[in-house]
Amino acid sequence: MTELAILWSILLAQVMLALAMAFALYRIVKGPHAQDRVLGLDALYINAMLMLVAFGVRTANTVYFETALIIALLGFVSSIAFAKFLMRGEIIE
Amino acid sequence: MSHLTDLPAWAAIAVCGLLLMGAAMTLIGSIGLLRLPTFYDRLHAPTITTSGGTILVCFASMLCFAVLQSRWIFHEVLIIVFITVTTPVTLMLLGQASLYRHRFEKPQDVPLKQGPHAEKDRE
């Protein structure tokens, strides 16, 4: 019974996160400015990371959590690089 | 059957609630990213809600595996620390980059610089 409830709530959470990813993807495709696209990418990677954590709760597999950690780190670096590029036109000065 | 059958009822209810609240918070942030009118409004919506959603979802996972005692919960702690530290930095840098570009492209739409170096930059 508890297993069923938790599986359904994980499924519902994953559906919500997928919807959030779809909205972020729409902002990447549509975004009127370059900075909107970078912001959409930022939201997209955090949503993908939360999706992987939800998969990890479901399967108890450590690989999902390690993947989520790597996505959190590399996504931050990529967002900073994009913001720097938008500001200066180059990343390493 | 699986590891989730061993979870007691109170922990299962708490895990369900935290997961759903975290996912709903993230969804609200993404709806804000979709619907708000200007970039400076849109900047706030996903950044603040994704850090909250990450904290809630990682708390759900930590509670689940702390009660089960089946795996080490250090990954979630690290994810929470990284996300809460890095998200405001991203917000600030993106906002600065956007303001710089906006000021360069359409200076009449953006308020002028305030502060000690404002006069020098304006010329």
Backbone of each chain as ProteinMPNN parsed JSONL, in Angstrom:
{"seq_chain_A": "MTELAILWSILLAQVMLALAMAFALYRIVKGPHAQDRVLGLDALYINAMLMLVAFGVRTANTVYFETALIIALLGFVSSIAFAKFLMRGEIIE", "coords_chain_A": {"N_chain_A": [[0.832, -1.208, 0.0], [1.806, 1.319, 0.961], [3.925, 1.346, -0.77], [2.673, 1.512, -3.226], [1.435, 4.034, -3.042], [3.677, 5.683, -2.887], [4.951, 5.145, -5.287], [3.083, 6.123, -7.117], [3.064, 8.814, -6.402], [5.666, 9.499, -7.059], [5.533, 9.145, -9.797], [3.692, 11.149, -10.464], [5.113, 13.411, -9.669], [7.192, 13.236, -11.478], [5.826, 13.67, -13.846], [5.051, 16.32, -13.473], [7.589, 17.522, -13.403], [8.445, 16.939, -15.972], [6.689, 18.473, -17.439], [7.519, 20.976, -16.583], [10.075, 20.962, -17.696], [9.341, 20.979, -20.359], [8.226, 23.532, -20.588], [10.484, 25.097, -20.097], [12.005, 24.356, -22.287], [10.434, 25.372, -24.319], [10.866, 28.072, -23.828], [13.553, 28.209, -24.463], [13.463, 27.708, -27.23], [11.757, 29.71, -28.177], [12.449, 32.138, -26.946], [12.828, 35.648, -26.863], [15.26, 37.085, -26.576], [18.845, 36.489, -26.37], [19.577, 36.114, -23.725], [17.268, 35.118, -22.56], [17.209, 32.569, -23.604], [19.458, 31.43, -22.407], [18.645, 31.484, -19.75], [16.461, 29.748, -19.898], [17.831, 27.383, -20.498], [19.232, 27.046, -18.119], [17.091, 26.617, -16.287], [16.176, 24.284, -17.452], [18.248, 22.379, -17.07], [18.278, 22.138, -14.3], [15.75, 21.119, -13.794], [15.964, 18.665, -15.124], [17.864, 17.482, -13.512], [16.424, 17.202, -11.121], [14.542, 15.4, -11.983], [16.156, 13.155, -12.36], [16.839, 12.682, -9.695], [14.336, 11.921, -8.736], [13.995, 9.54, -10.198], [16.064, 8.162, -8.954], [15.08, 7.878, -6.308], [13.097, 6.101, -6.852], [14.373, 3.779, -7.842], [16.528, 3.318, -6.174], [19.177, 3.455, -6.98], [22.543, 4.249, -6.98], [23.861, 5.458, -9.063], [22.175, 7.248, -10.375], [22.081, 9.404, -8.583], [24.694, 10.247, -8.57], [24.922, 11.077, -11.204], [23.112, 13.218, -11.129], [24.459, 14.945, -9.445], [26.719, 15.566, -10.993], [25.477, 16.838, -13.14], [24.454, 19.084, -11.822], [26.814, 20.433, -11.136], [28.213, 20.852, -13.644], [26.27, 22.178, -15.083], [26.043, 24.611, -13.754], [28.578, 25.703, -14.316], [28.395, 25.936, -17.09], [26.299, 27.776, -17.336], [27.443, 30.049, -16.175], [29.526, 30.455, -17.971], [28.079, 31.061, -20.276], [26.779, 33.422, -19.456], [28.953, 35.088, -19.113], [29.884, 35.148, -21.695], [27.763, 36.466, -22.938], [28.076, 38.93, -21.839], [30.682, 39.894, -22.418], [31.441, 38.915, -24.902], [33.463, 37.158, -25.107], [34.898, 34.329, -23.404], [37.189, 33.549, -21.923], [39.438, 35.806, -20.773]], "CA_chain_A": [[0.0, 0.0, 0.0], [2.694, 2.494, 0.987], [4.737, 1.326, -1.982], [1.834, 2.003, -4.329], [1.274, 5.491, -2.897], [4.926, 6.389, -3.171], [5.22, 5.028, -6.723], [2.211, 7.054, -7.837], [3.478, 10.212, -6.204], [6.88, 9.713, -7.855], [5.102, 9.308, -11.195], [3.072, 12.482, -10.601], [6.199, 14.401, -9.592], [7.943, 13.199, -12.74], [5.015, 14.324, -14.879], [5.171, 17.771, -13.263], [8.929, 17.962, -13.804], [8.527, 16.887, -17.432], [5.971, 19.661, -17.916], [8.402, 22.121, -16.34], [11.118, 20.9, -18.71], [8.762, 21.391, -21.641], [8.103, 25.002, -20.575], [11.831, 25.666, -20.242], [12.406, 24.122, -23.681], [9.71, 26.361, -25.119], [11.524, 29.363, -23.657], [14.795, 28.151, -25.233], [13.188, 27.8, -28.663], [11.037, 30.921, -28.537], [13.018, 33.282, -26.249], [13.133, 36.761, -27.75], [16.661, 37.493, -26.504], [19.8, 35.415, -26.059], [19.602, 35.826, -22.285], [16.13, 34.245, -22.263], [17.579, 31.184, -23.924], [20.37, 30.943, -21.368], [17.832, 31.243, -18.552], [15.709, 28.521, -20.154], [18.761, 26.263, -20.366], [19.479, 26.905, -16.69], [15.92, 25.957, -15.696], [16.058, 22.933, -18.01], [19.156, 21.395, -16.466], [17.906, 21.848, -12.906], [14.601, 20.216, -13.831], [16.448, 17.33, -15.488], [18.533, 16.942, -12.343], [15.398, 16.757, -10.166], [13.966, 14.191, -12.562], [17.069, 12.044, -12.058], [16.704, 12.363, -8.262], [13.106, 11.156, -8.587], [14.319, 8.177, -10.647], [16.9, 7.546, -7.931], [14.229, 7.436, -5.192], [12.3, 4.963, -7.291], [15.15, 2.569, -8.072], [17.593, 3.21, -5.161], [20.44, 3.232, -7.668], [23.412, 5.39, -6.664], [24.331, 6.09, -10.297], [21.309, 8.399, -10.662], [22.438, 10.542, -7.736], [25.977, 10.774, -9.038], [24.63, 11.833, -12.431], [22.48, 14.48, -10.747], [25.514, 15.808, -8.894], [27.546, 16.046, -12.105], [24.679, 17.808, -13.902], [24.385, 20.326, -11.043], [28.086, 21.153, -11.227], [28.553, 21.291, -15.003], [25.276, 23.151, -15.514], [26.425, 25.926, -13.212], [29.724, 26.214, -15.067], [27.968, 26.341, -18.427], [25.515, 29.013, -17.231], [28.365, 31.155, -15.937], [30.244, 30.712, -19.217], [27.151, 31.739, -21.186], [26.555, 34.793, -18.996], [30.189, 35.805, -19.403], [29.922, 35.349, -23.144], [26.788, 37.499, -23.29], [28.518, 40.226, -21.358], [31.938, 40.359, -22.988], [31.703, 38.399, -26.231], [34.469, 36.103, -25.005], [34.764, 33.667, -22.107], [38.457, 33.653, -21.196], [40.03, 37.076, -21.202]], "C_chain_A": [[0.868, 1.26, 0.0], [3.541, 2.547, -0.274], [3.964, 1.889, -3.153], [1.697, 3.518, -4.263], [2.541, 6.212, -3.308], [5.268, 6.286, -4.653], [4.355, 6.003, -7.521], [2.638, 8.495, -7.631], [4.778, 10.502, -6.929], [6.509, 9.939, -9.313], [4.531, 10.702, -11.426], [4.137, 13.577, -10.568], [6.989, 14.422, -10.885], [7.158, 13.844, -13.871], [5.114, 15.84, -14.744], [6.539, 18.271, -13.721], [9.082, 17.936, -15.321], [7.826, 18.091, -18.045], [6.837, 20.907, -17.736], [9.531, 22.147, -17.355], [10.588, 21.345, -20.064], [8.626, 22.906, -21.705], [9.469, 25.656, -20.77], [12.317, 25.508, -21.678], [11.704, 25.101, -24.609], [10.395, 27.719, -25.025], [12.86, 29.376, -24.401], [14.51, 28.369, -26.716], [12.66, 29.181, -29.025], [11.779, 32.192, -28.142], [13.373, 34.467, -27.109], [14.602, 37.186, -27.713], [17.541, 36.289, -26.21], [19.765, 35.081, -24.579], [18.398, 34.992, -21.836], [16.469, 32.79, -22.531], [18.522, 30.622, -22.877], [19.601, 30.62, -20.09], [17.002, 29.97, -18.698], [16.591, 27.295, -20.015], [19.062, 25.982, -18.903], [18.324, 26.171, -16.003], [15.826, 24.517, -16.171], [17.0, 21.956, -17.321], [18.795, 21.13, -15.016], [16.697, 20.922, -12.865], [15.019, 18.796, -14.186], [17.13, 16.667, -14.304], [17.525, 16.431, -11.311], [14.708, 15.495, -10.665], [14.838, 12.979, -12.258], [17.006, 11.683, -10.581], [15.43, 11.557, -8.021], [13.287, 9.721, -9.072], [15.135, 7.441, -9.597], [16.095, 7.078, -6.732], [13.472, 6.177, -5.594], [13.13, 3.684, -7.345], [16.231, 2.327, -7.032], [18.942, 2.922, -5.786], [21.319, 4.465, -7.481], [23.846, 6.152, -7.909], [23.493, 7.321, -10.636], [21.729, 9.618, -9.852], [23.776, 11.127, -8.156], [25.796, 11.579, -10.32], [24.034, 13.187, -12.108], [23.517, 15.466, -10.213], [26.361, 16.403, -10.015], [26.768, 17.082, -12.917], [24.618, 19.135, -13.154], [25.67, 21.131, -11.181], [28.335, 21.714, -12.621], [27.543, 22.308, -15.519], [25.591, 24.538, -14.999], [27.572, 26.522, -14.016], [29.287, 26.694, -16.443], [27.15, 27.624, -18.376], [26.42, 30.216, -17.026], [29.121, 31.498, -17.213], [29.353, 31.45, -20.201], [26.94, 33.194, -20.777], [27.769, 35.663, -19.295], [30.275, 36.117, -20.892], [28.949, 36.441, -23.569], [27.303, 38.876, -22.918], [29.709, 40.745, -22.147], [32.149, 39.926, -24.428], [32.836, 37.392, -26.262], [34.437, 35.57, -23.585], [36.037, 33.805, -21.288], [39.17, 34.905, -21.686], [41.537, 37.054, -20.952]], "O_chain_A": [[0.698, 2.148, -0.836], [3.845, 3.622, -0.792], [4.5, 2.639, -3.969], [1.821, 4.209, -5.274], [2.489, 7.231, -3.996], [5.815, 7.229, -5.226], [4.821, 6.629, -8.473], [2.586, 9.305, -8.556], [4.991, 11.629, -7.377], [7.077, 10.799, -9.986], [4.828, 11.356, -12.426], [4.078, 14.541, -11.331], [7.411, 15.483, -11.345], [7.734, 14.485, -14.75], [5.241, 16.56, -15.735], [6.638, 19.323, -14.353], [9.757, 18.789, -15.897], [8.29, 18.661, -19.032], [6.888, 21.777, -18.605], [9.915, 23.216, -17.831], [11.292, 22.006, -20.828], [8.879, 23.508, -22.749], [9.603, 26.635, -21.504], [12.96, 26.403, -22.226], [12.298, 25.6, -25.566], [10.497, 28.437, -26.02], [13.27, 30.417, -24.915], [15.221, 29.119, -27.385], [13.052, 29.761, -30.038], [11.762, 33.188, -28.865], [14.171, 34.312, -28.033], [15.136, 37.611, -28.738], [17.056, 35.216, -25.852], [19.904, 33.918, -24.2], [18.485, 34.25, -20.858], [16.07, 31.895, -21.786], [18.4, 29.457, -22.496], [19.868, 29.616, -19.43], [16.855, 29.205, -17.745], [16.159, 26.276, -19.476], [19.141, 24.825, -18.489], [18.54, 25.231, -15.238], [15.447, 23.629, -15.407], [16.608, 20.829, -17.017], [18.981, 20.012, -14.535], [16.617, 20.041, -12.009], [14.498, 17.832, -13.623], [17.008, 15.459, -14.1], [17.725, 15.38, -10.701], [14.333, 14.627, -9.876], [14.329, 11.905, -11.937], [17.109, 10.507, -10.232], [15.422, 10.628, -7.213], [12.794, 8.786, -8.441], [14.934, 6.248, -9.369], [16.37, 6.012, -6.182], [13.236, 5.294, -4.768], [12.657, 2.621, -6.943], [16.808, 1.239, -6.996], [19.765, 2.224, -5.195], [20.904, 5.584, -7.781], [24.16, 7.34, -7.838], [24.022, 8.32, -11.125], [21.734, 10.736, -10.367], [23.978, 12.341, -8.109], [26.423, 12.621, -10.508], [24.392, 14.191, -12.723], [23.459, 16.663, -10.495], [26.685, 17.591, -9.996], [27.334, 18.092, -13.336], [24.718, 20.197, -13.769], [25.635, 22.353, -11.326], [28.632, 22.898, -12.776], [27.894, 23.196, -16.296], [25.429, 25.527, -15.713], [27.546, 27.704, -14.36], [29.746, 27.734, -16.915], [27.277, 28.473, -19.257], [26.206, 31.273, -17.619], [29.338, 32.671, -17.516], [29.81, 32.363, -20.889], [26.923, 34.09, -21.621], [27.636, 36.825, -19.679], [30.686, 37.206, -21.292], [29.256, 37.247, -24.447], [27.008, 39.865, -23.588], [29.741, 41.921, -22.51], [32.973, 40.523, -25.122], [33.143, 36.831, -27.313], [34.005, 36.264, -22.665], [35.987, 34.137, -20.104], [39.466, 35.04, -22.874], [42.225, 38.032, -21.245]]}, "seq_chain_B": "MSHLTDLPAWAAIAVCGLLLMGAAMTLIGSIGLLRLPTFYDRLHAPTITTSGGTILVCFASMLCFAVLQSRWIFHEVLIIVFITVTTPVTLMLLGQASLYRHRFEKPQDVPLKQGPHAEKDRE", "coords_chain_B": {"N_chain_B": [[9.088, -6.791, -2.041], [10.234, -4.501, -3.605], [12.626, -1.967, -2.555], [10.993, -0.044, -1.531], [8.829, -1.157, -0.228], [9.596, -1.678, 2.346], [9.416, 0.669, 3.665], [8.171, 2.554, 6.403], [4.795, 3.714, 7.19], [4.494, 6.447, 7.982], [6.868, 7.597, 7.086], [6.599, 7.158, 4.38], [4.402, 8.76, 3.729], [5.448, 11.278, 4.332], [7.572, 11.373, 2.487], [6.16, 11.27, 0.068], [4.702, 13.699, 0.26], [6.779, 15.633, 0.367], [8.095, 15.189, -2.069], [6.04, 15.747, -3.942], [5.478, 18.415, -3.297], [7.948, 19.629, -3.891], [8.176, 19.11, -6.66], [5.92, 20.457, -7.575], [6.555, 23.06, -6.894], [8.754, 23.539, -8.549], [7.46, 23.323, -10.995], [5.752, 25.521, -10.863], [7.644, 27.569, -10.942], [8.615, 27.191, -13.556], [6.343, 27.731, -15.018], [6.147, 30.408, -14.467], [8.478, 31.234, -15.805], [7.602, 30.774, -18.347], [5.403, 32.519, -18.658], [5.722, 35.165, -17.69], [6.092, 38.716, -18.433], [8.503, 40.407, -19.058], [12.133, 40.146, -19.425], [13.462, 40.608, -17.013], [11.547, 40.102, -15.099], [11.137, 37.414, -15.647], [13.55, 36.351, -14.894], [13.528, 36.006, -12.125], [11.626, 34.056, -11.522], [12.272, 31.186, -12.243], [14.711, 30.878, -10.855], [14.454, 31.24, -8.036], [12.472, 29.38, -7.392], [13.487, 26.956, -8.339], [15.643, 26.46, -6.625], [14.289, 26.089, -4.195], [12.618, 23.916, -4.873], [14.539, 21.963, -5.432], [15.664, 21.63, -2.893], [13.455, 20.562, -1.485], [12.856, 18.159, -2.918], [15.288, 16.795, -2.634], [15.312, 16.538, 0.134], [13.178, 14.762, 0.428], [14.275, 12.465, -0.782], [16.468, 12.069, 0.901], [15.193, 11.53, 3.328], [13.836, 9.179, 2.715], [15.968, 7.331, 2.161], [17.388, 7.544, 4.502], [15.687, 6.491, 6.415], [15.392, 3.914, 5.433], [18.026, 3.095, 5.506], [19.71, 2.174, 3.466], [21.406, 3.282, 1.597], [24.139, 5.61, 1.35], [23.632, 9.013, 2.187], [24.955, 11.178, 1.136], [25.161, 12.347, -1.348], [22.816, 13.843, -1.85], [23.016, 15.87, 0.033], [25.247, 17.204, -0.98], [24.219, 18.011, -3.461], [22.195, 19.798, -2.655], [23.768, 21.768, -1.397], [25.387, 22.69, -3.546], [23.439, 23.652, -5.356], [22.041, 25.631, -3.886], [24.126, 27.407, -3.441], [25.031, 28.099, -6.0], [22.871, 28.99, -7.605], [21.953, 31.734, -6.993], [24.261, 33.087, -7.882], [24.262, 32.603, -10.604], [21.874, 33.934, -11.266], [22.558, 36.589, -10.644], [24.748, 37.123, -12.357], [23.633, 36.664, -14.893], [21.639, 38.599, -14.878], [23.21, 40.92, -14.753], [24.613, 40.702, -17.181], [22.512, 40.844, -18.974], [21.508, 43.399, -18.432], [23.67, 44.951, -19.19], [23.788, 44.406, -21.972], [21.285, 45.346, -22.694], [21.479, 48.021, -22.064], [23.379, 48.739, -23.881], [22.084, 48.266, -26.317], [19.47, 49.508, -26.281], [19.518, 52.304, -24.883], [17.669, 54.179, -24.007], [15.588, 52.837, -22.758], [16.453, 51.899, -20.338], [17.157, 52.532, -16.907], [19.518, 55.015, -15.802], [22.971, 54.61, -14.77], [23.713, 54.374, -11.29], [25.662, 55.737, -8.594], [29.203, 56.158, -7.622], [30.818, 56.105, -9.974], [29.172, 56.861, -11.963], [28.955, 59.286, -13.406], [31.269, 59.383, -14.944], [31.007, 57.141, -16.599], [28.86, 57.858, -18.082], [29.557, 59.675, -19.932]], "CA_chain_B": [[9.255, -6.715, -3.488], [11.35, -3.585, -3.828], [13.069, -1.342, -1.317], [9.981, 0.878, -1.016], [7.869, -1.863, 0.628], [10.068, -1.674, 3.735], [9.287, 2.002, 4.234], [6.984, 2.694, 7.245], [3.757, 4.571, 6.582], [4.732, 7.883, 8.222], [7.939, 8.045, 6.197], [6.088, 7.164, 3.009], [3.561, 9.953, 3.551], [6.322, 12.462, 4.296], [8.318, 11.367, 1.226], [5.199, 11.658, -0.983], [4.391, 15.125, 0.362], [7.944, 16.45, 0.002], [8.332, 15.052, -3.516], [5.012, 16.466, -4.709], [5.655, 19.859, -3.092], [9.121, 20.074, -4.647], [7.886, 19.101, -8.096], [4.945, 21.519, -7.856], [7.255, 24.34, -6.81], [9.527, 23.69, -9.784], [6.515, 23.557, -12.092], [5.297, 26.917, -10.758], [8.73, 28.402, -11.455], [8.704, 27.106, -15.012], [5.2, 28.464, -15.565], [6.555, 31.812, -14.423], [9.423, 31.441, -16.908], [6.834, 30.774, -19.599], [4.315, 33.477, -18.799], [5.964, 36.547, -17.277], [6.263, 39.527, -19.647], [9.831, 40.893, -19.439], [13.215, 39.252, -19.011], [13.833, 40.818, -15.6], [10.563, 39.334, -14.315], [11.346, 35.979, -15.861], [14.784, 35.933, -14.22], [13.301, 35.618, -10.734], [10.724, 32.912, -11.331], [12.869, 29.853, -12.126], [15.861, 30.752, -9.96], [14.094, 31.037, -6.623], [11.678, 28.165, -7.179], [14.248, 25.716, -8.521], [16.403, 26.097, -5.425], [13.342, 25.522, -3.226], [12.204, 22.587, -5.322], [15.662, 21.039, -5.245], [15.79, 21.316, -1.467], [12.361, 19.682, -1.059], [12.997, 16.826, -3.52], [16.425, 16.118, -2.022], [14.893, 16.136, 1.476], [12.373, 13.54, 0.286], [15.181, 11.351, -1.044], [17.262, 11.83, 2.108], [14.332, 10.897, 4.339], [13.578, 7.807, 2.272], [17.11, 6.432, 2.327], [17.836, 7.546, 5.897], [14.84, 5.547, 7.145], [15.705, 2.561, 4.967], [19.439, 2.832, 5.778], [20.227, 1.304, 2.408], [22.563, 3.892, 0.939], [24.699, 6.792, 1.972], [22.833, 10.121, 1.647], [25.825, 12.333, 0.988], [24.933, 12.979, -2.657], [21.745, 14.834, -1.768], [23.546, 17.027, 0.758], [26.107, 17.946, -1.901], [23.374, 18.656, -4.476], [21.557, 20.959, -2.031], [24.767, 22.823, -1.192], [25.783, 23.275, -4.834], [22.354, 24.412, -5.996], [21.748, 26.867, -3.154], [25.223, 28.362, -3.574], [25.288, 28.545, -7.367], [21.746, 29.616, -8.307], [21.994, 33.2, -6.934], [25.362, 33.602, -8.689], [23.772, 32.597, -11.984], [20.898, 35.019, -11.396], [23.209, 37.9, -10.623], [25.568, 37.316, -13.554], [22.755, 36.792, -16.063], [21.001, 39.91, -14.808], [24.19, 41.947, -15.129], [24.894, 40.606, -18.615], [21.341, 41.325, -19.692], [21.438, 44.86, -18.269], [24.74, 45.513, -20.025], [23.366, 44.341, -23.376], [20.106, 46.2, -22.864], [21.947, 49.393, -22.041], [24.119, 48.943, -25.111], [21.21, 48.271, -27.482], [18.416, 50.519, -26.165], [19.811, 53.042, -23.645], [16.546, 54.99, -23.532], [14.652, 52.012, -21.988], [17.057, 51.416, -19.097], [17.572, 53.62, -16.026], [20.95, 55.3, -15.858], [23.776, 54.046, -13.696], [23.836, 55.145, -10.054], [26.885, 55.436, -7.87], [30.316, 57.111, -7.759], [31.415, 56.154, -11.294], [28.114, 57.046, -12.955], [29.186, 60.445, -14.266], [32.342, 59.066, -15.875], [30.535, 56.191, -17.595], [27.792, 58.414, -18.899], [30.104, 60.527, -20.994]], "C_chain_B": [[10.43, -5.797, -3.807], [11.718, -2.943, -2.496], [11.965, -0.485, -0.71], [8.948, 0.178, -0.143], [8.285, -1.812, 2.09], [9.851, -0.343, 4.435], [8.05, 2.06, 5.139], [6.046, 3.769, 6.714], [4.049, 6.048, 6.777], [5.822, 8.412, 7.299], [7.448, 8.113, 4.761], [5.254, 8.406, 2.745], [4.423, 11.202, 3.458], [7.085, 12.536, 2.983], [7.408, 11.802, 0.081], [4.961, 13.158, -0.958], [5.552, 15.985, -0.084], [8.208, 16.394, -1.493], [7.329, 15.877, -4.306], [5.167, 17.968, -4.534], [6.838, 20.387, -3.887], [8.838, 20.149, -6.134], [6.908, 20.217, -8.45], [5.614, 22.884, -7.825], [8.071, 24.583, -8.084], [8.619, 23.99, -10.962], [6.019, 24.999, -12.076], [6.37, 27.862, -11.287], [8.812, 28.376, -12.964], [7.512, 27.777, -15.678], [5.493, 29.957, -15.548], [7.527, 32.154, -15.534], [8.684, 31.54, -18.233], [6.006, 32.035, -19.755], [4.673, 34.928, -18.507], [6.411, 37.413, -18.456], [7.692, 39.909, -20.006], [10.914, 39.972, -18.897], [13.522, 39.397, -17.536], [12.812, 40.195, -14.664], [10.854, 37.843, -14.411], [12.577, 35.476, -15.135], [14.504, 35.408, -12.814], [12.558, 34.301, -10.597], [11.463, 31.577, -11.248], [13.98, 29.774, -11.09], [15.427, 30.479, -8.527], [13.333, 29.739, -6.44], [12.499, 26.913, -7.42], [15.116, 25.416, -7.31], [15.488, 25.524, -4.359], [12.916, 24.116, -3.595], [13.303, 21.564, -5.154], [15.799, 20.643, -3.786], [14.711, 20.325, -1.043], [12.539, 18.268, -1.616], [14.166, 16.077, -2.892], [16.133, 15.736, -0.574], [14.06, 14.864, 1.427], [13.28, 12.33, 0.113], [16.014, 11.009, 0.191], [16.456, 11.113, 3.168], [14.107, 9.43, 3.994], [14.77, 6.906, 2.584], [17.698, 6.493, 3.72], [16.995, 6.57, 6.716], [15.171, 4.117, 6.741], [17.112, 2.131, 5.341], [20.049, 1.926, 4.722], [21.358, 1.947, 1.632], [22.954, 5.169, 1.671], [24.021, 8.017, 1.368], [23.673, 11.362, 1.423], [25.596, 13.078, -0.321], [23.903, 14.095, -2.57], [22.223, 16.089, -1.042], [24.394, 17.881, -0.172], [25.276, 18.668, -2.956], [22.726, 19.907, -3.894], [22.563, 22.092, -1.874], [25.12, 23.491, -2.515], [24.67, 24.154, -5.396], [22.088, 25.703, -5.236], [22.883, 27.878, -3.264], [25.271, 28.944, -4.982], [24.119, 29.271, -8.02], [21.733, 31.141, -8.183], [23.116, 33.806, -7.759], [24.939, 33.666, -10.154], [22.805, 33.741, -12.219], [21.589, 36.363, -11.52], [23.997, 38.138, -11.908], [24.706, 37.479, -14.799], [22.065, 38.148, -16.068], [21.948, 41.016, -15.211], [24.465, 41.923, -16.621], [23.734, 41.172, -19.421], [21.224, 42.845, -19.606], [22.478, 45.545, -19.138], [24.332, 45.544, -21.492], [22.211, 45.285, -23.655], [20.522, 47.661, -22.948], [22.692, 49.744, -23.322], [23.178, 49.093, -26.301], [20.186, 49.396, -27.429], [18.626, 51.321, -24.9], [18.625, 53.84, -23.136], [15.576, 54.184, -22.669], [15.16, 51.692, -20.594], [17.4, 52.612, -18.223], [19.08, 53.79, -16.024], [21.658, 54.716, -14.654], [23.773, 54.974, -12.487], [25.199, 54.85, -9.441], [28.023, 56.369, -8.222], [30.862, 57.215, -9.17], [30.399, 56.488, -12.381], [28.432, 58.171, -13.927], [30.229, 60.126, -15.343], [31.839, 58.133, -16.982], [29.534, 56.82, -18.553], [28.35, 59.201, -20.08], [30.658, 59.719, -22.173]], "O_chain_B": [[11.491, -6.258, -4.227], [11.197, -3.319, -1.446], [11.984, -0.219, 0.492], [8.249, 0.846, 0.619], [7.439, -1.892, 2.98], [10.07, -0.223, 5.64], [6.971, 1.658, 4.705], [6.432, 4.615, 5.907], [3.877, 6.835, 5.846], [5.727, 9.529, 6.79], [7.828, 9.011, 4.01], [5.365, 9.032, 1.691], [4.18, 12.077, 2.628], [7.241, 13.617, 2.416], [7.807, 12.594, -0.772], [5.006, 13.822, -1.994], [5.364, 16.952, -0.822], [8.508, 17.412, -2.117], [7.699, 16.614, -5.22], [5.012, 18.724, -5.493], [6.76, 21.459, -4.488], [9.205, 21.118, -6.797], [7.039, 20.852, -9.496], [5.288, 23.762, -8.624], [8.078, 25.687, -8.627], [8.952, 24.805, -11.822], [5.878, 25.629, -13.125], [6.069, 28.829, -11.985], [9.05, 29.406, -13.594], [7.639, 28.33, -16.771], [5.143, 30.683, -16.478], [7.433, 33.22, -16.143], [9.08, 32.288, -19.126], [5.906, 32.576, -20.856], [4.014, 35.837, -19.011], [7.042, 36.907, -19.384], [8.078, 39.753, -21.164], [10.662, 39.132, -18.033], [13.814, 38.405, -16.869], [13.158, 39.798, -13.551], [10.826, 37.114, -13.42], [12.649, 34.297, -14.791], [15.163, 34.473, -12.358], [12.818, 33.522, -9.68], [11.298, 30.875, -10.25], [14.185, 28.715, -10.497], [15.968, 29.588, -7.873], [13.522, 29.054, -5.434], [12.251, 25.892, -6.778], [15.318, 24.247, -6.979], [15.863, 24.568, -3.68], [12.856, 23.23, -2.743], [13.04, 20.423, -4.776], [16.022, 19.475, -3.469], [14.996, 19.362, -0.331], [12.392, 17.29, -0.884], [14.072, 14.876, -2.64], [16.642, 14.724, -0.092], [14.209, 13.987, 2.278], [13.093, 11.302, 0.764], [16.242, 9.839, 0.499], [16.954, 10.203, 3.831], [14.175, 8.555, 4.857], [14.612, 5.849, 3.194], [18.439, 5.59, 4.106], [17.514, 5.897, 7.607], [15.228, 3.22, 7.582], [17.377, 0.937, 5.482], [20.815, 1.016, 5.042], [22.191, 1.243, 1.062], [22.206, 5.714, 2.483], [23.844, 8.071, 0.151], [23.165, 12.48, 1.508], [25.809, 14.288, -0.401], [24.091, 15.167, -3.147], [21.897, 17.211, -1.427], [24.294, 19.108, -0.173], [25.583, 19.806, -3.313], [22.701, 20.955, -4.541], [22.255, 23.244, -2.178], [25.151, 24.718, -2.602], [24.923, 25.267, -5.856], [21.926, 26.758, -5.849], [22.641, 29.083, -3.189], [25.52, 30.137, -5.153], [24.338, 30.096, -8.907], [21.516, 31.81, -9.194], [22.968, 34.909, -8.285], [25.213, 34.641, -10.854], [22.887, 34.438, -13.231], [21.254, 37.172, -12.385], [23.93, 39.222, -12.486], [24.991, 38.314, -15.657], [21.919, 38.776, -17.116], [21.562, 41.943, -15.922], [24.544, 42.97, -17.263], [23.929, 41.879, -20.41], [20.882, 43.502, -20.59], [22.212, 46.582, -19.745], [24.499, 46.554, -22.175], [22.154, 45.936, -24.698], [20.014, 48.431, -23.762], [22.651, 50.881, -23.792], [23.409, 49.917, -27.186], [20.033, 50.15, -28.39], [17.96, 51.043, -23.903], [18.569, 54.156, -21.948], [14.806, 54.777, -21.913], [14.384, 51.256, -19.744], [17.888, 53.619, -18.736], [19.826, 52.83, -16.22], [21.034, 54.371, -13.65], [23.823, 56.196, -12.627], [25.812, 53.825, -9.74], [27.847, 57.28, -9.031], [31.329, 58.284, -9.561], [30.707, 56.414, -13.571], [28.209, 58.038, -15.13], [30.095, 60.539, -16.495], [32.191, 58.3, -18.15], [29.378, 56.373, -19.689], [27.683, 59.366, -21.101], [31.151, 60.298, -23.141]]}, "name": "protein", "num_of_chains": 2, "seq": "MTELAILWSILLAQVMLALAMAFALYRIVKGPHAQDRVLGLDALYINAMLMLVAFGVRTANTVYFETALIIALLGFVSSIAFAKFLMRGEIIEMSHLTDLPAWAAIAVCGLLLMGAAMTLIGSIGLLRLPTFYDRLHAPTITTSGGTILVCFASMLCFAVLQSRWIFHEVLIIVFITVTTPVTLMLLGQASLYRHRFEKPQDVPLKQGPHAEKDRE"}
